[in-house]
Amino acid sequence: GVDGTGRGLGNLEKDFFLLVESVMDPIEDLAVVMVDADRYCSTFSARPKKSLQEKLDEIRHQERAAGVAEEQLKRKAFETLTDPVSVFRMFRLAENIGAIARHAAVAGDLMRSMIHV
């Protein structure tokens, strides 16, 4: 649909789903990290530790990508929506969804500090 600005809402919807998908990646990888961390803690081998560190780096990278997707969605919401309440709600929704990826990155950072001890 078009909201009175002449721009379609389809791109906003696409950006919303892009943000949701970008947040799912670090959450899914965090589950894999937990298995790898258990394996590392039972063997203290260098190979699982290296693999674990690489996955933690990937989670941090994915969190940054989710942050970019969050900012892109907020920008498009501001450009596309005409109702101020809708803009505010979309901003809050984007921030809350983006916070999920940030929490995964923080959990990864805590895991990293545990394996460096």
C-alpha positions as CSV (number, residue, x, y, z in Angstrom):
1,G,0.0,0.0,0.0
2,V,0.9,3.7,-0.2
3,D,0.6,5.9,2.9
4,G,0.2,9.3,1.4
5,T,3.8,10.1,0.8
6,G,3.8,8.3,-2.6
7,R,6.1,5.6,-1.3
8,G,5.1,2.1,-0.9
9,L,5.2,0.3,2.5
10,G,6.6,-2.9,0.9
11,N,10.2,-1.8,1.4
12,L,9.5,-1.1,5.1
13,E,8.0,-4.6,5.4
14,K,11.0,-6.1,3.7
15,D,13.4,-4.2,6.0
16,F,11.4,-5.4,9.0
17,F,11.8,-9.0,8.0
18,L,15.4,-8.5,7.2
19,L,15.9,-7.2,10.8
20,V,14.1,-10.2,12.2
21,E,16.2,-12.6,10.1
22,S,19.5,-10.9,11.1
23,V,18.6,-11.3,14.8
24,M,18.0,-15.0,14.4
25,D,21.5,-15.7,13.2
26,P,23.4,-14.8,16.4
27,I,20.7,-16.6,18.5
28,E,21.1,-19.8,16.5
29,D,24.9,-19.6,16.6
30,L,24.8,-19.0,20.4
31,A,23.2,-22.4,20.8
32,V,26.1,-24.0,18.8
33,V,28.6,-22.1,20.9
34,M,27.1,-23.6,24.0
35,V,27.7,-27.1,22.6
36,D,31.3,-26.1,21.6
37,A,31.9,-24.6,25.0
38,D,30.9,-27.8,26.7
39,R,33.2,-29.8,24.4
40,Y,36.1,-27.4,25.1
41,C,35.5,-27.5,28.9
42,S,35.7,-31.2,28.9
43,T,38.9,-31.5,26.8
44,F,40.6,-28.1,27.1
45,S,42.0,-28.8,23.6
46,A,43.2,-26.0,21.4
47,R,41.1,-27.0,18.4
48,P,37.7,-26.6,20.0
49,K,38.9,-23.4,21.6
50,K,39.9,-21.9,18.2
51,S,36.5,-23.0,16.7
52,L,34.7,-21.5,19.6
53,Q,36.5,-18.2,19.3
54,E,35.7,-18.1,15.6
55,K,32.0,-18.6,16.3
56,L,32.1,-15.9,18.9
57,D,33.7,-13.5,16.4
58,E,30.9,-14.4,14.0
59,I,28.2,-13.7,16.6
60,R,29.8,-10.2,17.1
61,H,29.8,-9.6,13.4
62,Q,26.2,-10.7,13.1
63,E,25.2,-8.3,15.9
64,R,26.8,-5.5,14.0
65,A,24.8,-6.5,10.8
66,A,21.6,-6.6,12.9
67,G,22.5,-3.1,14.1
68,V,22.8,-1.9,10.6
69,A,19.4,-3.5,9.7
70,E,17.9,-1.9,12.7
71,E,19.1,1.6,11.7
72,Q,18.0,1.0,8.1
73,L,14.5,0.1,9.3
74,K,14.2,3.1,11.5
75,R,15.3,5.4,8.7
76,K,12.8,3.9,6.3
77,A,10.1,4.1,8.9
78,F,10.8,7.8,9.3
79,E,10.8,8.3,5.5
80,T,7.8,6.2,4.8
81,L,5.3,6.5,7.6
82,T,3.3,9.7,8.0
83,D,1.6,9.0,11.4
84,P,4.0,10.0,14.2
85,V,2.6,7.3,16.5
86,S,3.4,4.7,13.9
87,V,6.9,6.0,13.5
88,F,7.4,5.9,17.3
89,R,6.1,2.3,17.5
90,M,8.2,1.2,14.6
91,F,11.3,2.7,16.2
92,R,10.5,1.0,19.5
93,L,9.9,-2.3,17.8
94,A,13.1,-2.1,15.9
95,E,15.0,-1.2,19.0
96,N,13.5,-4.1,20.9
97,I,14.2,-6.6,18.2
98,G,17.8,-5.3,17.8
99,A,18.3,-5.7,21.5
100,I,18.0,-9.5,21.1
101,A,21.1,-9.5,18.9
102,R,22.9,-7.3,21.3
103,H,22.1,-9.7,24.2
104,A,23.4,-12.6,22.1
105,A,26.7,-10.7,21.5
106,V,27.0,-9.9,25.3
107,A,26.4,-13.6,26.1
108,G,29.1,-14.4,23.5
109,D,31.5,-11.9,25.1
110,L,30.9,-13.5,28.5
111,M,31.6,-16.9,27.0
112,R,34.8,-15.5,25.5
113,S,36.0,-14.2,28.8
114,M,35.3,-17.6,30.4
115,I,37.4,-19.5,27.9
116,H,40.3,-17.1,28.2
117,V,40.7,-17.8,31.9
